[in-house]
Amino acid sequence: MVDDDAGMTGQGSAAIPALLFDEDHVSALIGGSAIAGPFIVGGASIVIGNAGTVIVVESSDAPTMSGVWSAEEVRLIGPAPAPVTERLVGSPWGTDESSLPIHIAVRLGEEILHLGTAKLSQASTSNGVLTHCELRFEASLSRQRLNRVRPLRFPEDLPGLEWLRNVNGDRAAALEQFVSGWYTAEGATEPPAACSPSRLPAGLRQLYRLAKQRPGALGTQNSILPEPDLHTDHLGEMLVFGVENQGGFFWSLLWTLDGAEADPTVWFREFDEEPIAEQEPLSGFLIQFSLFEASMSADYLALPRTLTVAQVARLTEALHLVPLGPFWPWAPTHFYVAPGLVVHVSSEDGEEFDVWAGASHRSALAPLADLPVDWIRFDG
């Protein structure tokens, strides 16, 4: 065995040459010879034994490949063969083997580094086949070890900030630049069939056009309704175009037969409460909505516990404030950005702040990495 680097968490302390790991160490971890495998699942090699499972991933940060995702998490990207599905999420006939240890290792050149054990936290299946699986380390990796098994890379194609200079100038350009930079085009779909675009404000028409190739632009946590689903509220006075994911509130525009205003007021409303005007008209609201949804649905997250004013100032000092009024009347929210990073900061009382950071790549969280913050989750 070869001694590992410093900064370990006490989970497994050796980098083991590949042949030795394959023949001896794996056998010890799974309780003798393998009963199934190895299986390849998204680039990961999986061996199943009577006493446990060993998963060896490659050192990669490709979202489409299995691998170490963060200091707390490993992801498997399926489809997975039946024995892997049965071992991780239980067999169709009710045999539950999920209590057996799952050992995680990563291949580093000619060595395989044992990272410790993990437990299943989330899984998705389709027709009984495991398609996506998230495993949580039982002891988080140190920053040094994470950087070794998943080296920080600074891709040149991080979403930029060109859009920011247009926020209080050409807001249509700002919206298009942000959405086009953040979401990858997925191919055109058929144009909406209902509700003539000529009767909708320009901002909504633009967002629907962008969403034809980038469906994520319509939201993940909350959503802008697809054009055929637009409807008036229960009073017949407002055109409902945006809804909260659990139906708790919605956003609407004043709807008249004379047609829409060029840049109308957006109204926030709980079903049985008086409507409240958002501080930005539709052109600014759609930028805010896009920023909020981009952060909520990002692949990489940084979530601190509730912060004070001073802590928020420290966290955002290296970021750019988006020059728009507060978003969302329930908890006024401001946005801060850096390349590939969107942070939203909300507060109901101006004293305690909820912060959510979403990034398009692990490296984009680097400005937050060394802050003296108690993180609930940090994917960087």
NUSEMAR-40937 format. One record per residue: residue in three letters; residue number from 1; x, z, y of N, C-alpha, C in turn. Coordinates in steps of 0.02 Angstrom, whole numbers. Example, Ala and Ser with C-alpha at 12.3 -4.5 7.8 and 13.67 -1.06 7.14 Angstrom:
REM NUSEMAR-40937
> ALA  1  660  390  -284  615  390  -225  660  390  -165
> SER  2  642  354  -112  684  357  -53  645  394  2
END
This chain:
REM NUSEMAR-40937
> MET  1  42  0  -60  0  0  0  43  0  63
> VAL  2  17  -32  115  52  -37  178  16  6  229
> ASP  3  52  50  262  20  96  310  -13  56  366
> ASP  4  -72  81  386  -109  49  439  -83  73  507
> ASP  5  -110  41  561  -91  60  629  -121  126  649
> ALA  6  -101  150  708  -127  213  734  -198  202  759
> GLY  7  -229  256  778  -296  253  806  -350  244  755
> MET  8  -343  273  695  -392  264  643  -446  317  649
> THR  9  -500  305  613  -556  350  615  -560  394  554
> GLY  10  -513  389  508  -516  429  448  -553  396  391
> GLN  11  -572  332  400  -609  297  349  -565  266  297
> GLY  12  -519  239  295  -479  202  249  -417  189  287
> SER  13  -360  204  258  -299  206  298  -247  157  275
> ALA  14  -267  106  238  -214  62  213  -233  -10  221
> ALA  15  -182  -51  238  -188  -123  235  -160  -143  168
> ILE  16  -200  -173  125  -182  -184  56  -168  -258  45
> PRO  17  -111  -277  16  -99  -348  0  -157  -377  -39
> ALA  18  -174  -440  -24  -235  -470  -50  -239  -466  -126
> LEU  19  -186  -481  -164  -190  -481  -236  -202  -411  -263
> LEU  20  -166  -362  -235  -176  -293  -257  -247  -271  -243
> PHE  21  -273  -287  -184  -342  -268  -167  -391  -300  -216
> ASP  22  -383  -363  -229  -430  -398  -272  -430  -369  -342
> GLU  23  -373  -352  -370  -369  -334  -440  -378  -260  -454
> ASP  24  -350  -219  -411  -349  -148  -426  -394  -107  -380
> HIS  25  -386  -117  -315  -422  -74  -268  -497  -88  -271
> VAL  26  -516  -151  -274  -586  -168  -279  -616  -138  -342
> SER  27  -580  -144  -396  -604  -117  -460  -618  -42  -455
> ALA  28  -573  -6  -421  -583  66  -413  -644  81  -370
> LEU  29  -655  41  -318  -710  54  -272  -778  39  -303
> ILE  30  -782  -11  -347  -847  -30  -375  -860  1  -443
> GLY  31  -811  39  -468  -822  75  -530  -807  36  -592
> GLY  32  -751  2  -592  -731  -38  -650  -738  -112  -634
> SER  33  -744  -152  -685  -748  -224  -674  -813  -243  -640
> ALA  34  -812  -298  -604  -872  -322  -568  -925  -343  -617
> ILE  35  -988  -326  -600  -1044  -350  -640  -1072  -415  -611
> ALA  36  -1054  -431  -548  -1075  -494  -517  -1029  -510  -459
> GLY  37  -1017  -575  -451  -978  -598  -394  -910  -622  -416
> PRO  38  -867  -645  -370  -882  -640  -298  -932  -693  -275
> PHE  39  -972  -673  -225  -1019  -717  -192  -995  -729  -120
> ILE  40  -1005  -788  -95  -987  -804  -26  -1050  -807  16
> VAL  41  -1055  -765  66  -1113  -761  110  -1089  -767  182
> GLY  42  -1099  -825  212  -1077  -835  281  -1003  -827  291
> GLY  43  -963  -842  240  -891  -835  243  -865  -769  216
> ALA  44  -910  -720  204  -890  -656  175  -890  -661  99
> SER  45  -844  -626  68  -840  -623  -5  -867  -555  -28
> ILE  46  -915  -557  -75  -949  -496  -96  -944  -488  -171
> VAL  47  -922  -429  -192  -917  -411  -263  -960  -350  -275
> ILE  48  -999  -352  -329  -1046  -299  -345  -1026  -266  -410
> GLY  49  -1025  -199  -411  -1010  -161  -471  -1060  -107  -483
> ASN  50  -1052  -71  -538  -1100  -18  -556  -1099  40  -507
> ALA  51  -1042  51  -473  -1035  109  -429  -1032  92  -355
> GLY  52  -1035  28  -339  -1031  11  -268  -1023  -64  -257
> THR  53  -1019  -82  -193  -1012  -152  -171  -953  -156  -123
> VAL  54  -915  -211  -129  -861  -224  -81  -877  -289  -46
> ILE  55  -875  -287  20  -886  -346  62  -822  -358  102
> VAL  56  -791  -416  93  -731  -435  130  -750  -491  178
> VAL  57  -743  -478  243  -760  -528  294  -696  -556  323
> GLU  58  -702  -613  355  -646  -642  391  -643  -614  462
> SER  59  -585  -616  493  -578  -595  562  -602  -651  607
> SER  60  -664  -645  630  -695  -700  669  -746  -671  716
> ASP  61  -758  -705  771  -811  -684  816  -864  -738  823
> ALA  62  -867  -785  774  -918  -837  776  -986  -808  757
> PRO  63  -1037  -816  800  -1103  -787  785  -1134  -814  722
> THR  64  -1112  -873  699  -1142  -903  639  -1106  -882  575
> MET  65  -1054  -839  580  -1016  -817  523  -1025  -742  512
> SER  66  -1022  -721  449  -1021  -649  435  -958  -619  462
> GLY  67  -962  -556  486  -901  -525  511  -915  -459  545
> VAL  68  -860  -427  568  -865  -366  607  -893  -384  675
> TRP  69  -947  -353  695  -980  -369  757  -957  -322  814
> SER  70  -951  -259  798  -932  -210  848  -901  -151  812
> ALA  71  -884  -99  850  -855  -39  819  -904  -4  772
> GLU  72  -968  -19  778  -1019  14  738  -1051  -31  686
> GLU  73  -1041  -97  690  -1085  -142  653  -1048  -200  620
> VAL  74  -1071  -218  561  -1050  -278  525  -1113  -319  512
> ARG  75  -1107  -385  519  -1164  -428  507  -1149  -478  450
> LEU  76  -1198  -487  407  -1195  -539  357  -1245  -593  376
> ILE  77  -1222  -655  375  -1264  -712  392  -1277  -751  328
> GLY  78  -1340  -750  304  -1358  -783  242  -1366  -858  249
> PRO  79  -1396  -888  198  -1432  -856  143  -1386  -825  92
> ALA  80  -1411  -772  60  -1373  -736  9  -1404  -749  -59
> PRO  81  -1363  -753  -111  -1390  -761  -179  -1429  -699  -201
> ALA  82  -1469  -708  -253  -1514  -654  -276  -1479  -588  -290
> PRO  83  -1421  -587  -325  -1390  -522  -338  -1372  -484  -275
> VAL  84  -1350  -519  -223  -1333  -486  -159  -1397  -460  -126
> THR  85  -1448  -501  -125  -1512  -480  -97  -1538  -418  -132
> GLU  86  -1535  -419  -199  -1561  -362  -237  -1520  -299  -225
> ARG  87  -1455  -306  -220  -1413  -247  -210  -1424  -217  -140
> LEU  88  -1431  -259  -90  -1434  -233  -21  -1505  -213  0
> VAL  89  -1555  -249  -21  -1623  -234  3  -1671  -216  -53
> GLY  90  -1646  -209  -116  -1689  -188  -170  -1715  -247  -209
> SER  91  -1718  -241  -274  -1741  -296  -316  -1816  -301  -315
> PRO  92  -1843  -360  -331  -1916  -370  -330  -1953  -323  -376
> TRP  93  -1921  -300  -429  -1956  -255  -475  -1946  -181  -459
> GLY  94  -1922  -167  -398  -1922  -99  -373  -1858  -60  -385
> THR  95  -1806  -91  -413  -1743  -56  -423  -1707  -49  -356
> ASP  96  -1697  11  -333  -1666  22  -268  -1594  45  -278
> GLU  97  -1547  1  -261  -1476  18  -269  -1443  29  -201
> SER  98  -1484  38  -149  -1457  43  -82  -1418  107  -71
> SER  99  -1425  156  -115  -1388  219  -107  -1315  213  -129
> LEU  100  -1298  160  -165  -1228  151  -186  -1185  133  -125
> PRO  101  -1122  156  -123  -1080  143  -65  -1066  69  -55
> ILE  102  -1064  49  8  -1047  -20  26  -980  -16  64
> HIS  103  -929  -43  35  -862  -41  66  -851  -106  106
> ILE  104  -826  -97  167  -814  -154  211  -738  -163  219
> ALA  105  -716  -224  213  -646  -241  224  -642  -306  263
> VAL  106  -585  -318  294  -575  -379  333  -509  -410  313
> ARG  107  -508  -476  306  -448  -512  288  -407  -527  351
> LEU  108  -345  -505  351  -298  -517  407  -237  -552  379
> GLY  109  -238  -618  381  -182  -656  353  -177  -644  279
> GLU  110  -120  -617  257  -108  -605  186  -130  -535  165
> GLU  111  -158  -496  211  -179  -428  195  -254  -421  202
> ILE  112  -281  -371  169  -351  -352  177  -353  -279  198
> LEU  113  -385  -266  254  -388  -198  281  -455  -166  265
> HIS  114  -452  -110  230  -513  -74  211  -537  -34  272
> LEU  115  -597  -48  296  -623  -16  357  -666  45  342
> GLY  116  -687  53  281  -729  111  264  -796  89  236
> THR  117  -844  133  239  -910  120  210  -962  110  264
> ALA  118  -1015  76  245  -1069  61  292  -1136  67  256
> LYS  119  -1188  73  295  -1256  77  267  -1299  23  300
> LEU  120  -1346  -2  261  -1392  -53  286  -1434  -23  343
> SER  121  -1438  -59  399  -1481  -37  454  -1538  -85  468
> GLN  122  -1528  -149  453  -1580  -198  467  -1568  -259  424
> ALA  123  -1622  -289  400  -1615  -349  359  -1675  -394  368
> SER  124  -1664  -459  363  -1717  -508  366  -1715  -550  303
> THR  125  -1774  -565  276  -1778  -607  217  -1827  -663  229
> SER  126  -1819  -716  190  -1865  -772  191  -1877  -794  120
> ASN  127  -1939  -790  98  -1956  -806  29  -1913  -768  -21
> GLY  128  -1901  -704  -6  -1863  -662  -50  -1788  -671  -47
> VAL  129  -1763  -712  0  -1691  -724  8  -1666  -689  70
> LEU  130  -1613  -651  64  -1583  -617  122  -1552  -668  169
> THR  131  -1575  -670  231  -1550  -718  280  -1506  -687  333
> HIS  132  -1515  -623  347  -1477  -590  399  -1476  -515  383
> CYS  133  -1418  -484  392  -1411  -414  372  -1364  -380  421
> GLU  134  -1383  -321  445  -1341  -281  489  -1324  -216  453
> LEU  135  -1260  -200  450  -1235  -140  417  -1199  -97  469
> ARG  136  -1214  -33  469  -1184  14  517  -1129  54  482
> PHE  137  -1069  53  513  -1015  94  487  -1035  167  487
> GLU  138  -1015  203  435  -1030  274  433  -985  313  481
> ALA  139  -929  286  499  -887  313  553  -863  254  594
> SER  140  -876  256  659  -860  199  702  -785  184  702
> LEU  141  -770  120  712  -700  100  717  -672  121  784
> SER  142  -609  137  786  -575  149  849  -569  83  887
> ARG  143  -558  88  952  -548  27  992  -486  -11  968
> GLN  144  -433  24  950  -372  -9  926  -387  -48  862
> ARG  145  -423  -16  816  -437  -50  753  -486  -109  764
> LEU  146  -536  -100  805  -582  -155  820  -545  -215  849
> ASN  147  -500  -202  895  -462  -257  926  -417  -291  875
> ARG  148  -397  -254  823  -355  -285  772  -396  -330  725
> VAL  149  -454  -306  705  -494  -344  657  -538  -396  690
> ARG  150  -550  -388  754  -587  -438  792  -556  -446  860
> PRO  151  -500  -482  864  -462  -485  927  -503  -511  985
> LEU  152  -492  -480  1043  -525  -503  1103  -501  -574  1120
> ARG  153  -547  -617  1132  -532  -685  1155  -570  -697  1219
> PHE  154  -543  -736  1263  -576  -749  1327  -593  -823  1330
> PRO  155  -650  -842  1303  -668  -912  1301  -677  -941  1371
> GLU  156  -658  -1004  1378  -663  -1037  1443  -735  -1057  1460
> ASP  157  -779  -1054  1410  -847  -1077  1422  -897  -1020  1433
> LEU  158  -874  -961  1455  -920  -909  1474  -966  -935  1530
> PRO  159  -1030  -918  1528  -1074  -938  1584  -1047  -915  1650
> GLY  160  -1041  -960  1697  -1010  -945  1762  -1060  -917  1813
> LEU  161  -1036  -912  1874  -1076  -883  1928  -1090  -933  1985
> GLU  162  -1085  -997  1970  -1099  -1047  2021  -1169  -1040  2050
> TRP  163  -1216  -1019  2007  -1285  -1011  2028  -1294  -958  2081
> LEU  164  -1249  -909  2082  -1258  -851  2126  -1259  -870  2199
> ARG  165  -1218  -920  2217  -1215  -939  2288  -1279  -975  2311
> ASN  166  -1321  -995  2264  -1383  -1029  2282  -1445  -984  2283
> VAL  167  -1436  -920  2265  -1493  -876  2258  -1535  -871  2321
> ASN  168  -1502  -867  2378  -1540  -864  2441  -1532  -928  2482
> GLY  169  -1523  -983  2446  -1522  -1049  2477  -1568  -1095  2438
> ASP  170  -1541  -1126  2386  -1579  -1171  2344  -1595  -1134  2279
> ARG  171  -1651  -1098  2278  -1667  -1057  2221  -1683  -1098  2158
> ALA  172  -1710  -1158  2168  -1722  -1201  2110  -1656  -1219  2077
> ALA  173  -1605  -1233  2117  -1539  -1249  2089  -1510  -1187  2055
> ALA  174  -1519  -1128  2084  -1493  -1066  2054  -1525  -1055  1986
> LEU  175  -1591  -1063  1981  -1625  -1052  1917  -1600  -1102  1865
> GLU  176  -1594  -1164  1883  -1572  -1215  1835  -1500  -1202  1812
> GLN  177  -1457  -1185  1859  -1387  -1172  1842  -1380  -1112  1796
> PHE  178  -1418  -1059  1810  -1413  -999  1768  -1440  -1014  1698
> VAL  179  -1500  -1040  1693  -1530  -1053  1628  -1488  -1102  1587
> SER  180  -1465  -1155  1619  -1425  -1205  1583  -1358  -1176  1561
> GLY  181  -1330  -1130  1600  -1267  -1100  1582  -1272  -1047  1528
> TRP  182  -1328  -1011  1527  -1335  -955  1481  -1360  -977  1412
> TYR  183  -1407  -1024  1410  -1438  -1044  1347  -1411  -1112  1325
> THR  184  -1397  -1118  1261  -1375  -1181  1233  -1435  -1226  1221
> ALA  185  -1429  -1289  1240  -1483  -1336  1229  -1496  -1345  1154
> GLU  186  -1559  -1343  1134  -1577  -1348  1064  -1610  -1414  1047
> GLY  187  -1617  -1459  1095  -1651  -1522  1082  -1720  -1522  1114
> ALA  188  -1742  -1580  1133  -1805  -1586  1168  -1864  -1574  1122
> THR  189  -1918  -1548  1149  -1981  -1542  1112  -2034  -1582  1150
> GLU  190  -2092  -1588  1120  -2145  -1625  1154  -2166  -1588  1217
> PRO  191  -2180  -1625  1271  -2202  -1592  1333  -2269  -1558  1323
> PRO  192  -2283  -1504  1361  -2347  -1468  1354  -2405  -1516  1364
> ALA  193  -2458  -1503  1326  -2514  -1550  1326  -2570  -1528  1373
> ALA  194  -2570  -1465  1394  -2627  -1440  1433  -2604  -1420  1503
> CYS  195  -2653  -1411  1546  -2642  -1385  1614  -2595  -1430  1653
> SER  196  -2623  -1477  1689  -2583  -1528  1725  -2529  -1496  1768
> PRO  197  -2466  -1517  1759  -2412  -1487  1797  -2421  -1492  1872
> SER  198  -2458  -1542  1896  -2466  -1551  1968  -2503  -1493  2000
> ARG  199  -2539  -1454  1960  -2577  -1398  1989  -2538  -1334  1987
> LEU  200  -2479  -1334  1958  -2438  -1274  1954  -2384  -1274  2008
> PRO  201  -2363  -1215  2030  -2308  -1211  2078  -2245  -1242  2050
> ALA  202  -2203  -1267  2094  -2142  -1302  2073  -2098  -1258  2028
> GLY  203  -2094  -1193  2042  -2051  -1149  2003  -2071  -1147  1930
> LEU  204  -2136  -1141  1917  -2159  -1141  1847  -2148  -1208  1814
> ARG  205  -2161  -1263  1850  -2150  -1329  1821  -2076  -1337  1802
> GLN  206  -2032  -1312  1844  -1961  -1317  1829  -1943  -1276  1767
> LEU  207  -1969  -1215  1762  -1952  -1172  1704  -1977  -1204  1640
> TYR  208  -2037  -1232  1641  -2062  -1264  1580  -2019  -1324  1561
> ARG  209  -1995  -1361  1610  -1951  -1417  1595  -1886  -1393  1563
> LEU  210  -1857  -1339  1590  -1796  -1311  1561  -1808  -1285  1490
> ALA  211  -1867  -1256  1478  -1882  -1226  1414  -1893  -1277  1358
> LYS  212  -1902  -1340  1376  -1909  -1391  1324  -1847  -1394  1281
> GLN  213  -1789  -1385  1310  -1726  -1385  1272  -1698  -1316  1262
> ARG  214  -1721  -1268  1302  -1696  -1200  1298  -1755  -1151  1295
> PRO  215  -1787  -1145  1237  -1847  -1103  1231  -1836  -1031  1251
> GLY  216  -1774  -1006  1244  -1760  -937  1264  -1774  -923  1337
> ALA  217  -1778  -976  1377  -1790  -967  1449  -1859  -937  1462
> LEU  218  -1904  -941  1414  -1971  -912  1424  -1974  -838  1406
> GLY  219  -1917  -810  1384  -1914  -738  1373  -1917  -717  1300
> THR  220  -1891  -657  1288  -1890  -628  1221  -1923  -559  1220
> GLN  221  -1904  -516  1268  -1935  -450  1274  -2004  -458  1305
> ASN  222  -2006  -482  1365  -2069  -504  1396  -2068  -580  1394
> SER  223  -2122  -612  1414  -2122  -685  1408  -2164  -718  1462
> ILE  224  -2141  -777  1482  -2181  -824  1521  -2224  -862  1471
> LEU  225  -2288  -862  1480  -2333  -896  1433  -2319  -971  1431
> PRO  226  -2319  -1001  1371  -2316  -1074  1368  -2373  -1104  1408
> GLU  227  -2362  -1161  1435  -2411  -1190  1481  -2481  -1194  1451
> PRO  228  -2490  -1213  1387  -2558  -1216  1360  -2592  -1148  1357
> ASP  229  -2554  -1093  1361  -2583  -1026  1354  -2598  -993  1421
> LEU  230  -2584  -1027  1476  -2602  -999  1541  -2677  -988  1544
> HIS  231  -2697  -932  1576  -2768  -917  1580  -2781  -873  1641
> THR  232  -2843  -869  1660  -2861  -825  1716  -2871  -754  1690
> ASP  233  -2865  -706  1735  -2875  -637  1715  -2948  -622  1702
> HIS  234  -2963  -559  1684  -3031  -541  1665  -3080  -546  1723
> LEU  235  -3054  -549  1784  -3097  -557  1842  -3104  -630  1864
> GLY  236  -3065  -673  1833  -3067  -744  1851  -3035  -760  1918
> GLU  237  -2992  -715  1942  -2963  -724  2009  -2889  -744  2008
> MET  238  -2853  -726  1954  -2781  -736  1952  -2763  -777  1890
> LEU  239  -2712  -818  1898  -2685  -857  1842  -2630  -815  1809
> VAL  240  -2642  -792  1748  -2593  -751  1712  -2541  -798  1682
> PHE  241  -2476  -785  1699  -2423  -828  1674  -2367  -790  1639
> GLY  242  -2365  -724  1644  -2313  -684  1613  -2342  -620  1584
> VAL  243  -2318  -600  1525  -2346  -541  1492  -2291  -497  1464
> GLU  244  -2304  -432  1463  -2260  -384  1431  -2269  -389  1355
> ASN  245  -2216  -374  1317  -2217  -388  1246  -2271  -349  1208
> GLN  246  -2293  -291  1234  -2345  -253  1201  -2412  -257  1237
> GLY  247  -2416  -301  1286  -2478  -311  1321  -2495  -258  1372
> GLY  248  -2446  -218  1392  -2459  -163  1438  -2470  -186  1510
> PHE  249  -2441  -242  1529  -2450  -268  1597  -2439  -343  1596
> PHE  250  -2455  -374  1652  -2446  -446  1656  -2430  -466  1728
> TRP  251  -2405  -526  1736  -2392  -555  1802  -2438  -614  1813
> SER  252  -2461  -621  1874  -2508  -675  1888  -2500  -701  1959
> LEU  253  -2532  -757  1972  -2533  -790  2037  -2606  -797  2058
> LEU  254  -2618  -793  2124  -2685  -805  2149  -2704  -877  2133
> TRP  255  -2762  -886  2103  -2782  -952  2078  -2844  -976  2117
> THR  256  -2837  -1034  2149  -2893  -1064  2185  -2898  -1137  2167
> LEU  257  -2956  -1165  2178  -2967  -1236  2164  -2930  -1281  2212
> ASP  258  -2905  -1253  2267  -2868  -1292  2316  -2797  -1307  2294
> GLY  259  -2776  -1278  2238  -2707  -1288  2215  -2663  -1230  2234
> ALA  260  -2604  -1230  2205  -2559  -1173  2213  -2518  -1179  2277
> GLU  261  -2497  -1121  2303  -2449  -1120  2358  -2382  -1146  2333
> ALA  262  -2340  -1167  2379  -2274  -1193  2359  -2232  -1138  2327
> ASP  263  -2233  -1078  2356  -2193  -1022  2329  -2235  -959  2334
> PRO  264  -2283  -951  2289  -2333  -898  2296  -2307  -828  2281
> THR  265  -2345  -780  2304  -2334  -710  2286  -2348  -699  2212
> VAL  266  -2306  -659  2180  -2317  -641  2110  -2347  -571  2109
> TRP  267  -2400  -563  2070  -2435  -500  2066  -2425  -468  1998
> PHE  268  -2403  -405  2000  -2393  -364  1940  -2455  -321  1930
> ARG  269  -2479  -318  1867  -2541  -280  1858  -2548  -253  1787
> GLU  270  -2565  -189  1783  -2594  -162  1721  -2666  -185  1719
> PHE  271  -2693  -187  1658  -2759  -217  1651  -2811  -188  1698
> ASP  272  -2814  -121  1703  -2868  -90  1742  -2844  -58  1807
> GLU  273  -2785  -77  1830  -2757  -50  1892  -2757  -104  1946
> GLU  274  -2749  -81  2008  -2743  -129  2063  -2678  -168  2057
> PRO  275  -2679  -232  2073  -2616  -272  2070  -2567  -250  2124
> ILE  276  -2503  -256  2108  -2449  -239  2154  -2406  -302  2163
> ALA  277  -2390  -318  2225  -2350  -378  2239  -2277  -365  2221
> GLU  278  -2247  -411  2182  -2175  -410  2173  -2142  -424  2240
> GLN  279  -2082  -397  2251  -2050  -404  2316  -2024  -475  2328
> GLU  280  -2011  -512  2274  -1989  -581  2282  -2047  -628  2265
> PRO  281  -2054  -684  2303  -2103  -734  2283  -2081  -767  2217
> LEU  282  -2120  -815  2194  -2108  -844  2128  -2038  -870  2119
> SER  283  -2009  -901  2170  -1942  -931  2163  -1890  -877  2147
> GLY  284  -1894  -819  2180  -1847  -765  2166  -1866  -727  2103
> PHE  285  -1931  -719  2092  -1954  -684  2032  -1930  -718  1969
> LEU  286  -1932  -784  1966  -1911  -819  1905  -1837  -811  1892
> ILE  287  -1797  -805  1945  -1725  -790  1935  -1719  -720  1907
> GLN  288  -1755  -672  1936  -1752  -603  1911  -1776  -599  1838
> PHE  289  -1831  -631  1824  -1857  -630  1755  -1806  -660  1707
> SER  290  -1774  -714  1727  -1724  -746  1684  -1664  -701  1673
> LEU  291  -1642  -666  1724  -1586  -620  1717  -1605  -562  1670
> PHE  292  -1664  -534  1680  -1685  -478  1638  -1689  -498  1565
> GLU  293  -1720  -555  1551  -1727  -577  1481  -1661  -596  1451
> ALA  294  -1616  -626  1490  -1550  -644  1464  -1512  -581  1443
> SER  295  -1516  -528  1482  -1482  -466  1464  -1514  -434  1403
> MET  296  -1580  -435  1399  -1615  -402  1344  -1602  -437  1277
> SER  297  -1595  -503  1278  -1588  -541  1216  -1516  -560  1201
> ALA  298  -1468  -534  1239  -1398  -553  1230  -1372  -534  1162
> ASP  299  -1323  -572  1138  -1292  -557  1073  -1251  -492  1075
> TYR  300  -1223  -476  1132  -1179  -417  1139  -1208  -371  1192
> LEU  301  -1213  -307  1176  -1246  -259  1221  -1200  -200  1236
> ALA  302  -1211  -171  1295  -1180  -108  1314  -1235  -65  1344
> LEU  303  -1250  -8  1311  -1307  33  1331  -1283  104  1342
> PRO  304  -1276  125  1404  -1256  195  1417  -1317  241  1418
> ARG  305  -1305  305  1412  -1358  353  1424  -1373  354  1498
> THR  306  -1427  388  1517  -1448  389  1587  -1390  408  1633
> LEU  307  -1383  370  1689  -1327  379  1734  -1350  406  1801
> THR  308  -1303  436  1838  -1315  459  1906  -1298  403  1955
> VAL  309  -1313  413  2019  -1296  364  2071  -1222  350  2071
> ALA  310  -1181  402  2067  -1108  393  2069  -1084  354  2008
> GLN  311  -1113  368  1950  -1092  332  1890  -1112  258  1893
> VAL  312  -1171  244  1920  -1192  174  1929  -1144  138  1976
> ALA  313  -1125  171  2030  -1078  140  2077  -1012  124  2044
> ARG  314  -989  170  2001  -926  157  1966  -934  99  1917
> LEU  315  -990  98  1881  -1000  46  1830  -1005  -23  1860
> THR  316  -1035  -28  1919  -1049  -93  1949  -998  -116  2000
> GLU  317  -946  -76  2013  -901  -92  2068  -862  -157  2056
> ALA  318  -852  -177  1993  -816  -239  1979  -863  -298  1969
> LEU  319  -928  -287  1980  -978  -339  1968  -1006  -364  2035
> HIS  320  -1044  -418  2031  -1075  -447  2090  -1149  -429  2091
> LEU  321  -1172  -401  2147  -1243  -387  2156  -1281  -451  2169
> VAL  322  -1335  -462  2133  -1378  -520  2146  -1421  -504  2207
> PRO  323  -1416  -543  2260  -1448  -526  2324  -1523  -541  2325
> LEU  324  -1561  -503  2287  -1633  -509  2285  -1663  -439  2291
> GLY  325  -1726  -436  2313  -1760  -372  2316  -1771  -344  2247
> PRO  326  -1790  -280  2242  -1801  -250  2176  -1854  -287  2135
> PHE  327  -1842  -292  2072  -1887  -323  2023  -1927  -268  1988
> TRP  328  -1989  -281  1973  -2031  -237  1931  -2052  -172  1967
> PRO  329  -2112  -168  1992  -2134  -109  2030  -2132  -44  1992
> TRP  330  -2141  -44  1926  -2141  19  1888  -2075  55  1893
> ALA  331  -2021  19  1889  -1954  49  1893  -1909  -1  1929
> PRO  332  -1907  1  1995  -1870  -50  2033  -1801  -63  2004
> THR  333  -1786  -127  1994  -1728  -148  1956  -1685  -196  1996
> HIS  334  -1619  -183  1998  -1571  -227  2029  -1526  -257  1975
> PHE  335  -1496  -315  1991  -1454  -351  1943  -1383  -358  1969
> TYR  336  -1336  -351  1923  -1265  -359  1937  -1237  -406  1884
> VAL  337  -1191  -450  1904  -1168  -501  1857  -1093  -511  1862
> ALA  338  -1066  -538  1809  -997  -563  1804  -1002  -622  1756
> PRO  339  -949  -662  1749  -954  -718  1702  -975  -695  1632
> GLY  340  -1030  -724  1607  -1054  -707  1541  -1086  -639  1534
> LEU  341  -1100  -604  1590  -1125  -535  1588  -1181  -526  1638
> VAL  342  -1235  -495  1616  -1291  -476  1660  -1305  -402  1649
> VAL  343  -1307  -363  1702  -1322  -292  1699  -1384  -279  1742
> HIS  344  -1433  -246  1713  -1489  -226  1756  -1493  -150  1759
> VAL  345  -1507  -125  1819  -1507  -54  1835  -1576  -36  1862
> SER  346  -1610  11  1829  -1678  29  1847  -1684  104  1860
> SER  347  -1729  122  1904  -1741  193  1918  -1811  202  1944
> GLU  348  -1845  255  1919  -1910  272  1945  -1906  320  2003
> ASP  349  -1853  362  2005  -1849  413  2057  -1788  407  2102
> GLY  350  -1744  358  2091  -1685  350  2132  -1630  400  2118
> GLU  351  -1638  441  2067  -1587  491  2050  -1558  480  1980
> GLU  352  -1600  461  1933  -1576  445  1866  -1588  371  1853
> PHE  353  -1538  339  1823  -1540  266  1816  -1531  245  1743
> ASP  354  -1573  199  1723  -1566  167  1658  -1528  101  1667
> VAL  355  -1478  90  1625  -1435  32  1632  -1434  -5  1565
> TRP  356  -1438  -71  1569  -1435  -114  1510  -1389  -172  1527
> ALA  357  -1337  -182  1488  -1291  -237  1498  -1294  -284  1439
> GLY  358  -1301  -349  1452  -1302  -399  1400  -1250  -452  1414
> ALA  359  -1214  -473  1362  -1159  -520  1371  -1165  -577  1320
> SER  360  -1140  -635  1340  -1141  -693  1295  -1083  -693  1246
> HIS  361  -1033  -650  1258  -975  -646  1214  -945  -576  1221
> ARG  362  -914  -552  1168  -885  -485  1170  -838  -476  1229
> SER  363  -798  -527  1243  -748  -521  1297  -780  -509  1365
> ALA  364  -842  -532  1374  -875  -523  1439  -891  -451  1455
> LEU  365  -888  -407  1405  -899  -335  1416  -836  -299  1438
> ALA  366  -780  -335  1442  -716  -304  1459  -718  -264  1524
> PRO  367  -754  -286  1577  -755  -246  1639  -784  -176  1630
> LEU  368  -820  -165  1576  -853  -100  1564  -816  -57  1513
> ALA  369  -766  -84  1481  -737  -54  1421  -706  15  1434
> ASP  370  -673  25  1488  -635  87  1499  -669  136  1546
> LEU  371  -732  126  1559  -768  171  1604  -783  238  1569
> PRO  372  -782  293  1607  -797  358  1578  -873  368  1571
> VAL  373  -902  330  1523  -974  328  1514  -989  346  1441
> ASP  374  -1043  383  1431  -1066  400  1363  -1110  342  1339
> TRP  375  -1084  301  1295  -1119  242  1272  -1163  258  1212
> ILE  376  -1225  237  1214  -1268  237  1155  -1246  181  1109
> ARG  377  -1229  125  1138  -1205  67  1101  -1157  28  1145
> PHE  378  -1102  7  1117  -1055  -34  1155  -1025  -86  1107
> ASP  379  -1043  -149  1115  -1021  -202  1070  -954  -231  1089
> GLY  380  -922  -205  1140  -858  -231  1162  -799  -196  1129
END
